[in-house]
Amino acid sequence: MTQFEKAASPMPRRVLLVSHDIAGPLMAGPGIRYVHLARVLANHAEVTLAIPHESPGKPAGEPFRIERYDRAAWPSLAPHVEACDICVFPSDIAGTFPQLAQSAAYLVVDGYDPLLAEWLAIHGRGDPDALAADWRDRLAQLQRQYTLGDFYICASERQRDWWLGLLEANGRVNPAAYAADPSLRMLIDVVPYGLPDAPPQHTQPVVKGVWPGIGPHDKLLLWGGGLWSWLDPVTAIEAVRRVAAQRPDVRLIFPGTRHPNPELRNLPGQLRNARAAAQEAGLLDTVVFFGDWIPYADWANLLLECDVALSLHFDTLETRLAFRSRVLEYIWAGLPIVATEGDAAAEMVARYALGRVVRYNDAGDAAEAILALLDAKQDDRPGFAAAVEELNWTRAAAPLIAYCRSPWRAADKGASNVYSPSLMAQLEQERAHYEALIRGYESGRFMRLMRWIERRRRRFRRSPKS
């Protein structure tokens, strides 16, 4: 019997999910993830979703409680942590609120976001000395995530391999964890993004015939997410320039140019480069359009108005570890996808035949893929039905559902356990202390005397017997 087949607890557990991003009418990937996880867990537990106080409004009509908290104030979150049996939070929250370590709740660390890789992509260029100091601070903030968790989740098997290495380096992969479960699935398992059970419905036009310059019968290409530093909208724009020479009815839209979270709007990204490329190509506001963040309530309408979706990126560490949530929504809507090779999304596109996988920074390859998908018929997309069936939220969240129904403490976190990270850190400090003492003795008079006695003793043994 696996841990996912354990009997459910007789009483519902009280589960707190802490979203580090805003949730409400406007949401990006992290907020969407936590709303959907709260929905699916609400079928098995009493769920509260804690959202940052900056959230403009709240998700409405949900089967769970919603509370606000302040990222700068532990007292705003503490009562909700104290009232829960299980607390699920993104790995960054462990550094924000180290007080979680004192909680009696079972702690689930959600490592779906490759924070170190994203930091390098956003901030990894500049003055070496300043970068080194910032990097040390970032590592220190994230250090707590490796010791807090009773259970860890991430978004893909690639990420799980990465996390196993991080956990091993921080003492969490050890004999106690291995004895409890040689697969280490009880330590960390995969909970990716999922798809809603109900198909999307189109209730009103959002872009076609609404945005100036886009007609109701134009072919719409969608760049559905943000414009982060690791993404490649310039190649997309060059590809569309080539496509538009053959298909003047094609339009490319970027509806997510301004992140809905005010704290993230000033992060470096590709918006300026993308606008400049569209302007230089003579496509701005005629073929290429930039908009504001689409309300989540209108997202299904937008998806169903589009004809092809784009997910293009550079060859970076972030690419290797990323799990692009918007691609799951393209699949939900049956929207063919052009995806750059190298990430988990491209693997899904290839596995289920959901579109075309193209080479890095290759506008010609992307243009050919767009033209082919625009000409393909709906009957040429059998993979979408299989993907939708296999990638729903209930299946995606199965390891977390099982944990919340019957949680366990991490095998190496007991107070008397010799493998607990806190005790390992204490032993390391003691070892360093004794090594310093030994070095002191070795350099002091006592050790010089003992070495002199030892030399005399050896000389006496070597002397001829009388």
C-alpha positions in Angstrom: 0.0 0.0 0.0 1.4 3.4 -1.0 1.0 6.5 1.1 -1.7 7.6 -1.4 -3.8 4.6 -0.5 -3.9 5.2 3.2 -7.3 5.4 4.8 -8.8 8.9 5.1 -8.9 10.5 8.5 -12.3 10.3 10.2 -12.5 14.0 10.7 -11.7 16.7 8.1 -8.4 18.3 8.5 -8.1 22.1 8.7 -5.9 23.2 5.9 -4.4 26.6 5.4 -3.0 27.6 2.0 -0.8 30.7 1.9 -0.5 32.4 -1.5 2.4 34.7 -1.9 0.8 36.3 -4.9 -2.5 38.2 -5.1 -5.7 36.3 -5.8 -9.0 37.8 -6.9 -10.4 39.3 -10.1 -6.8 39.7 -11.5 -4.5 36.8 -11.0 -1.2 35.5 -12.4 0.0 31.9 -12.3 0.8 31.6 -8.5 -2.6 33.1 -7.4 -4.4 30.8 -9.9 -2.6 27.8 -8.6 -3.6 28.5 -5.0 -7.2 29.2 -5.8 -7.5 25.9 -7.7 -5.6 23.9 -5.0 -8.0 25.4 -2.4 -11.0 24.3 -4.5 -9.9 20.7 -4.9 -8.8 20.4 -1.3 -12.1 21.8 -0.1 -13.7 18.4 -1.2 -11.6 16.7 1.5 -10.8 19.3 4.2 -11.8 22.5 5.8 -9.8 25.0 3.8 -8.7 28.6 4.3 -6.8 30.5 1.6 -4.7 33.4 2.9 -4.0 36.0 0.3 -1.8 39.1 0.4 -3.5 42.3 1.6 -2.7 44.0 -1.7 -5.2 41.6 -3.5 -7.8 43.8 -5.2 -10.9 42.0 -4.1 -11.3 38.3 -3.3 -12.3 35.2 -5.3 -16.0 35.1 -5.1 -18.4 32.1 -4.5 -15.6 29.7 -3.5 -16.1 26.6 -1.2 -13.4 27.8 1.2 -12.7 30.7 3.5 -10.5 33.6 2.4 -8.4 35.7 4.8 -5.9 38.5 4.1 -2.4 38.8 5.6 0.5 41.2 5.4 3.8 39.9 4.1 5.6 42.2 6.5 3.7 41.2 9.6 3.7 37.7 11.2 0.8 38.6 13.5 -1.5 39.0 10.5 -0.9 35.3 9.5 -0.2 33.8 12.9 -3.8 33.2 14.0 -4.6 31.3 10.8 -1.5 29.2 11.2 -2.4 28.4 14.9 -5.9 27.4 13.8 -4.9 24.9 11.1 -3.7 21.3 11.2 -1.8 21.5 7.9 -0.2 24.6 6.4 0.7 24.7 2.7 2.9 27.6 1.5 5.3 28.5 -1.3 9.0 28.0 -0.5 9.6 31.8 -0.3 7.2 32.1 2.6 9.6 30.1 4.8 12.1 32.9 4.6 9.5 35.6 5.1 8.0 33.9 8.2 10.6 31.8 10.0 8.1 31.6 12.9 6.5 28.8 11.0 9.2 26.5 12.4 7.5 26.9 15.9 4.1 25.9 14.6 2.4 22.7 15.7 0.9 22.3 12.2 2.2 19.9 9.6 4.2 22.0 7.1 4.0 21.5 3.4 6.5 23.5 1.3 5.4 24.1 -2.3 8.6 24.4 -4.4 6.8 24.7 -7.8 8.6 28.0 -8.5 12.3 27.7 -9.3 13.2 30.8 -7.3 17.0 30.6 -7.5 16.8 30.2 -11.3 14.4 33.1 -11.7 16.6 35.3 -9.5 19.6 34.6 -11.7 17.6 35.4 -14.9 16.3 38.7 -13.5 19.2 40.0 -11.4 22.2 37.9 -12.5 24.0 40.7 -14.4 25.7 43.8 -13.1 28.3 44.7 -10.6 29.9 41.5 -9.3 30.4 42.7 -5.7 26.8 43.9 -5.4 25.5 40.7 -7.0 27.5 38.6 -4.6 26.0 40.4 -1.6 22.5 40.1 -3.0 23.0 36.5 -3.8 24.1 35.7 -0.3 21.0 37.4 1.1 18.8 35.4 -1.3 20.4 32.2 -0.3 20.0 33.0 3.4 16.3 33.8 2.9 15.7 30.5 1.1 17.8 28.4 3.5 14.8 27.9 5.9 12.7 26.2 3.3 15.0 23.1 3.4 14.6 22.5 7.1 10.9 23.5 7.7 9.0 21.0 5.6 7.3 17.8 6.7 6.4 17.3 3.0 7.5 19.0 -0.1 5.7 19.3 -3.5 6.9 20.6 -6.8 5.5 20.9 -10.4 7.5 18.3 -12.4 9.8 15.4 -12.2 12.6 17.7 -13.4 11.9 20.0 -10.5 11.8 17.0 -8.1 15.3 16.0 -9.2 16.5 19.5 -8.5 14.8 19.6 -5.1 16.2 16.2 -4.1 19.6 17.6 -4.7 18.8 20.7 -2.7 17.4 18.7 0.1 20.3 16.3 0.1 22.7 19.2 0.4 20.8 20.4 3.4 20.8 17.1 5.2 17.2 16.1 4.5 18.0 13.1 2.4 19.4 10.8 5.1 19.0 7.3 6.6 15.8 8.2 8.5 14.1 9.6 5.4 15.2 6.6 3.3 14.1 4.1 5.9 10.6 5.6 5.9 10.3 5.5 2.1 13.2 4.5 -0.2 11.4 6.3 -3.1 11.5 9.5 -1.0 8.0 10.3 -2.3 7.0 10.8 1.3 9.6 13.6 1.4 8.8 15.2 -1.9 6.3 14.5 -4.7 5.0 16.2 -7.8 1.9 18.4 -7.8 1.8 20.3 -11.1 -0.8 22.7 -12.4 -4.0 21.1 -13.5 -7.1 21.7 -15.6 -10.6 22.5 -14.5 -13.1 19.6 -14.9 -15.6 21.7 -16.8 -14.7 22.9 -20.3 -14.4 26.6 -21.0 -17.4 28.5 -22.2 -17.5 31.6 -24.4 -20.0 34.1 -23.1 -18.9 37.4 -24.6 -16.2 38.8 -27.0 -13.1 40.1 -25.2 -10.6 40.9 -28.0 -12.0 40.0 -31.5 -14.1 42.9 -32.7 -13.4 44.7 -29.4 -9.7 45.8 -29.4 -9.2 48.5 -32.1 -7.4 47.0 -35.1 -8.6 43.5 -34.4 -11.6 42.3 -36.4 -14.1 39.5 -35.5 -12.6 37.2 -38.2 -8.9 37.8 -37.8 -6.6 35.0 -36.8 -5.5 35.6 -33.2 -2.1 34.5 -31.8 -1.9 34.6 -28.0 1.1 35.3 -25.8 -0.8 34.5 -22.6 1.7 35.1 -19.8 4.0 37.9 -18.7 7.1 39.2 -20.4 9.8 38.0 -17.9 13.5 38.2 -18.6 13.8 34.5 -19.5 11.1 34.7 -22.2 11.6 35.5 -25.9 8.9 37.7 -27.3 11.2 39.3 -29.9 11.5 36.0 -31.8 7.7 35.7 -31.6 7.3 39.2 -33.2 9.9 38.4 -36.0 8.0 35.1 -36.7 4.7 37.0 -36.9 6.3 39.5 -39.3 7.1 36.6 -41.6 3.6 35.1 -41.2 1.8 38.3 -41.8 3.5 38.6 -45.2 1.5 35.5 -46.2 -1.5 35.9 -43.9 -2.5 39.6 -43.5 -5.4 38.5 -41.2 -3.0 37.4 -38.4 -2.8 39.4 -35.2 -0.5 38.8 -32.2 -1.6 40.0 -28.7 0.3 40.4 -25.5 -2.5 40.9 -22.9 -0.3 40.5 -19.9 2.1 43.4 -20.1 1.5 44.8 -16.6 1.6 42.3 -13.7 -1.5 42.6 -11.5 0.6 42.5 -8.4 2.0 46.0 -7.7 5.1 44.5 -6.0 6.1 42.8 -9.2 5.5 45.6 -11.8 8.9 47.1 -11.6 10.9 43.8 -12.1 13.1 43.8 -15.2 11.4 42.1 -18.2 11.1 42.0 -22.0 8.3 44.6 -22.5 10.6 47.4 -23.7 12.4 45.0 -26.1 9.2 43.6 -27.4 7.6 47.0 -28.1 10.8 48.2 -29.8 10.9 45.2 -32.0 7.2 45.6 -33.0 7.8 49.3 -33.7 10.9 48.7 -35.8 9.1 46.0 -37.8 6.2 48.4 -38.5 3.7 46.1 -36.8 2.9 48.0 -33.6 -0.9 48.4 -33.2 -1.5 47.0 -36.6 -0.4 43.4 -36.3 1.1 43.3 -32.8 -0.9 44.6 -29.9 0.0 45.1 -26.2 -2.8 45.2 -23.6 -3.3 45.1 -19.9 -3.9 42.1 -17.7 -7.1 40.3 -18.6 -9.5 39.7 -15.6 -9.5 36.0 -14.8 -13.3 35.8 -15.3 -12.7 36.7 -19.0 -9.8 34.4 -19.5 -11.8 31.5 -20.9 -13.5 33.9 -23.3 -10.1 35.1 -24.5 -8.7 31.6 -24.9 -11.6 30.5 -27.0 -11.2 33.5 -29.3 -7.6 32.7 -30.1 -6.3 30.4 -32.8 -2.7 29.6 -31.8 -0.8 30.2 -28.5 2.9 30.9 -28.2 5.3 29.9 -25.4 8.8 31.0 -26.4 11.9 31.3 -24.2 15.7 31.3 -24.1 18.0 28.5 -23.2 18.5 29.1 -19.5 18.5 27.3 -16.2 15.0 28.7 -15.6 13.9 26.9 -18.8 15.1 23.6 -17.6 13.1 23.9 -14.3 10.0 25.9 -15.3 6.5 24.6 -15.5 4.5 27.2 -17.4 1.0 27.4 -16.0 -0.5 29.2 -19.0 0.3 26.3 -21.3 -2.1 24.1 -19.2 -4.8 26.6 -19.9 -4.1 26.5 -23.6 -4.6 22.8 -23.4 -7.9 23.3 -21.5 -9.2 25.4 -24.3 -7.9 23.1 -27.1 -5.6 25.9 -28.3 -2.7 24.6 -30.5 0.7 25.6 -29.1 4.0 26.7 -30.5 6.6 26.0 -27.8 10.3 26.4 -27.7 12.2 23.2 -26.9 13.8 22.6 -23.5 11.1 23.0 -20.9 8.4 20.7 -19.4 5.7 22.5 -21.5 7.5 21.5 -24.7 7.6 17.9 -23.5 3.8 18.0 -23.0 3.2 19.5 -26.5 5.3 16.7 -28.0 3.8 13.9 -25.9 0.2 14.7 -26.6 0.7 16.2 -30.2 -0.7 19.6 -29.1 1.2 21.7 -31.6 4.8 22.3 -32.7 8.0 22.4 -30.7 10.6 24.8 -32.2 14.2 25.6 -31.8 15.6 28.4 -29.6 15.7 31.9 -31.1 14.6 30.6 -34.5 11.9 32.9 -36.0 11.8 31.0 -39.2 11.0 27.7 -37.4 8.4 29.5 -35.3 6.8 31.1 -38.4 6.5 27.7 -40.2 4.9 26.2 -37.1 2.4 29.0 -36.8 1.4 28.7 -40.5 1.0 24.9 -40.2 -1.2 25.2 -37.1 -3.4 27.9 -38.6 -4.0 25.6 -41.6 -4.7 22.5 -39.5 -8.2 21.3 -39.0 -9.9 20.7 -35.7 -9.9 17.0 -36.5 -6.1 17.0 -36.5 -6.0 17.5 -32.7 -6.9 14.2 -31.0 -4.3 14.7 -28.3 -6.2 17.4 -26.5 -8.9 15.1 -25.3 -6.4 12.7 -23.8 -4.4 15.6 -22.2 -7.5 17.2 -20.7 -8.5 13.8 -19.2 -5.1 13.1 -17.7 -4.2 16.6 -16.5 -7.2 17.7 -14.4 -6.7 19.3 -11.0 -7.9 16.3 -9.0 -5.3 14.1 -10.6 -2.6 16.8 -10.4 -3.2 17.4 -6.7 -3.5 13.7 -5.7 -0.3 13.6 -3.6 -1.3 16.7 -1.7 -4.9 15.5 -1.3 -3.6 12.2 0.2 -1.3 14.1 2.5 -4.0 16.4 3.8 -6.3 13.5 4.5 -3.6 11.5 6.4 -0.6 13.7 7.1 2.8 12.5 8.5 5.7 14.1 10.2 9.0 14.1 8.2 10.9 11.0 9.4 14.0 13.1 10.2 12.3 15.9 12.1 11.8 14.2 15.5 13.4 16.0 18.5 15.4 12.8 19.3 16.3 12.0 15.8 20.0 12.1 15.1 19.3 13.2 11.4 17.2 16.2 12.2 18.7 19.2 10.4 18.7 21.4 13.6 20.7 18.7 15.4 23.0 18.3 12.5 23.6 22.1 12.5 24.3 21.9 16.3 26.8 19.0 15.8 28.5 20.9 13.0 29.0 23.9 15.4 30.3 21.6 18.1 32.7 19.9 15.6 34.0 23.4 14.5 34.4 24.3 18.2 36.5 21.2 19.0 38.6 21.6 15.9 39.4 25.2 17.0 40.3 23.9 20.5 42.6 21.3 18.9 44.3 23.9 16.8 44.8 26.0 19.9 46.3 23.2 21.8 48.6 22.3 18.8 49.9 25.9 18.7 50.2 26.2 22.5 52.8 25.4 25.1 51.1 22.2 26.2 51.3 20.6 22.8 54.9 21.8 22.4 55.8 20.0 25.7 54.0 16.9 24.6 55.7 16.9 21.3 59.1 17.3 23.1 58.3 14.4 25.4 57.3 12.2 22.4 60.6 13.0 20.6 62.6 12.1 23.8 60.6 8.9 24.2 61.3 7.9 20.6 65.0 8.8 20.9 65.3 6.7 24.1 63.7 3.7 22.3 66.2 4.0 19.5 69.3 4.2 21.8 71.4 0.9 22.2 70.7 -1.1 25.3 73.3 -0.9 28.0 
